[in-house]
Amino acid sequence: MAIKKKKSKHSPNGRSRNGSGAIHARVGTAALGRSVERSSTGSPSQDLRTYSIPDYRLERPDLTVRQAVEKDKDGTEHVHYDVQGDLNAPVPPIRDSKYLDKKQCIEIYRYMLLNRKMEIALENLYKQGKVVGGVYFGLGQEACSCASAYALDQDDWFAPMIRNQGSLLVRGFAASDTMMQYMAKADSPTRGRDGTSHFGDIEKRNMVSPISMLGDLIPVLSGVALGARLQGRNVAVMTYIGDGGQSTGVTYEGINFAAVQNLGLVLIVESNLWAYSTPSELQYRCKDLAERAIGYGIPGVIVDGTDACQVYDAAREAVERAHRGEGPTLIEGKMMRMKGHAIHDAAAYVPKPMFEFWKKRDPIARFENYLVKEKKWLTAKENAELISDVERVIEAEREIAVNSPMPTPESAEGGVFCEDGCHEIKPKYGMPKVKKGSARFKETEAAVHLK
């Protein structure tokens, strides 16, 4: 992406880095700006640069987590975390969407409710001993998962992570699919061969299966975008990464490849404050993970991950950029993971005041208040009926999952190898377009230099 030179000026939405001002930019045009200062002699100085990362949040919590060590009577040291900052700050309002109408907002709200109720059902199934393995929750991240997936077109691709089960619902999977998958039932998407979220659908829903090695989905989705381009299509490919996974080497490699090749990658960085049990302050140095977009030479933007409207708007603009062939976008959604890493993790390391602060910013409660009290798009009665309908759907889906049989032992033999004639792999959009050239090998000077 070309970097345009602009005069430095202050902007409420910009974040200044190593300079005197911020350049206002927005996703869809020049979301990455550069200002070159001049020295006293009038010549350009390469030491002073000012970049901007648009930040659309209506609230920017200034909370700091610090590690503390205490000794008990026996002299044994115990490590814990303390949180400092304004923990009594008022909850901000939902920002009006530039694109969503009444019907679409209510649809996203319903998906968020389905996401929450499905995870509650999964937790109960786990406690009843009906889940094989663990369960990973996205409590507090429903707006990010559902609103981002809602911004995709039918031909676009996505690859969720373990906390993005709401995106599956948006893309047409049933809640029973996820429940049966965790229960390793015969009717699950993997026919009982997996007890977690490793399943996809590349035929109808354009979903790539989650990969447990964090960051590996990014180069895979970049490859999907490249394959579509070779077939004559510019598609958006969306995937997610947490603040911990954002530090992996393959994350850098995947984003860098997408940036260099100008591929339509939409990367949602779910900045949920904890990389397993490590707070963000001890996991990376930069203030905002969206700043890393500057190093890749791509647009970066910050949104409130608990505000469905902000998430949708940023995702939609990134998807539209991808469709225009303008390359990748990095979207950082700020929120908090309101459960431990998995169901076995009680998250006792998280300071309780921090939980209380973010509990007040529950994405579903905020969106409900927005629809019922602020916009008045739902009456209290209509909202109650909607919630009851979601609960009925989840109960019916739970019954389907519970009543599904366990796989037979002999079924384990199937699907291990792809035998001859098993299935045909065909281009999805058309034959790849390649340039014709000479296949003749030309000797270069490099061969001589090796002597």
Steps between C-alpha positions, in 0.01 A plus 500: 500500500640841407578729792389855436687794645282739693546801719503409866190604689328404821208260477281362778492163325875478438771363726833679468823304488843668533371829362310816583164418348272230363379459146131433478425205275220254454473146373410493135724791396836578658481321834877512524661843478858630522625847571862593428625789713758747369812606683600862564685503169187410311615152402286198587582333830460124499510477877156651569194322371136519602261213437135465588280207593128591493337427834120498484433419864284731707692385808870426538546324835828592666547195719839362592574150630811457711661188638540492879679256729396429859658279762303291746603424858728222382679731259347334193451746215164526324455689175176682420382789282359837600304733273518880514296767324152647496293191570183703556491667158149516349409252225510671160204490258492290184624690197240522222598291197556669165358197320272285718125551497245397762446148364871426471574623853230273640638204301850555640353530851320168453822330386676636806227359724524162325875506554464571872219249561682229305811540715292485818350172372849370422618582851208307646568204270861501617395497864270207421799305365367498143784698341813322381801716589480870583288794394620844392276799559467840333313667786527875450612463138164429333479841331841453342427149367147557374524854360824431313367184334177685415705740286615223262337433164389147409807433283743626763698258717556484875692293750389533864707439810380316810311804640325595176213254521260785433644541151399139425138582581510806273638290213224239525618233742249381759569515873463121505798470265728661756343309791532163325856583403599559862317181598673301218164371374449301180293778344759771568676669207803271549287192577643470850866513399569820693383632836556870442449766233716354221253484215420701191298507179682598181210401274202709613600737778859582395632419847854383566538286811667658805867410555627460855846638418427868550558719196507217246157595364635833377725364221237237418234768446748708305545196275125477455490863389790440262330192355179696443692778328667250266147389412398858423331596829584750773348358818530600863649240734440558870672337794569580862796503737536584869750735657720205595486331160580834336859458614567176314739494206251346261264792569763740371578281201135464404413870529820601322423264212145635472633857506765441235256314274219751571260224606158561656584384853278643775675421828299553818738533796295417808692699756340338804766604756622152598725261306390198702613618848741773382370859500556709188745727680739205537436361152580788264649847523293710257196686626262364237540186290355688204828693490664191357312566177743786439789256474310294243409808297126431526204684657435443868200608705387475862140435604311422818462123480188512717321738259344300217448809285866603514616147423262467205592836346875432516455146368276613216745766386784246514293251297423766241871581472567132440236484227662800329835322504654750743658243732485406869366684805582443867213571742572500872192443714550601865308291751559250779480123511248449780584135560825312540694363205275192505245348735775349715642849567326693779695819408587562866798703380272778370441781754132499599459879448603446139226243451248739655609785273449298181185327625332841484601509133334172409448520120154341510371718785632811325344408166169410666492842667582662165218322316234524771564829679708717269378419147166352614521246218378230739237533769561329833240239403657436158840465662369249753338300220823503302697371800239227563517394135881472518472290815250268328734460203798421722301246703389326179857500370623361831252214476622418149860492624427290808295247304760459226675162538867452569699382197549127450855366543525383138415849371844614615647330193321733259631831385861426593636475147376652176469197274505517121180658376403609853413850387596746232679823588392775264559877486214676677472805275660396171824384347802689637630773274872458438739679271644297218876506478799300393570190705862501382757524778739792464843481660578803711819658626422363846611155383839646406542670837479163674829385345 
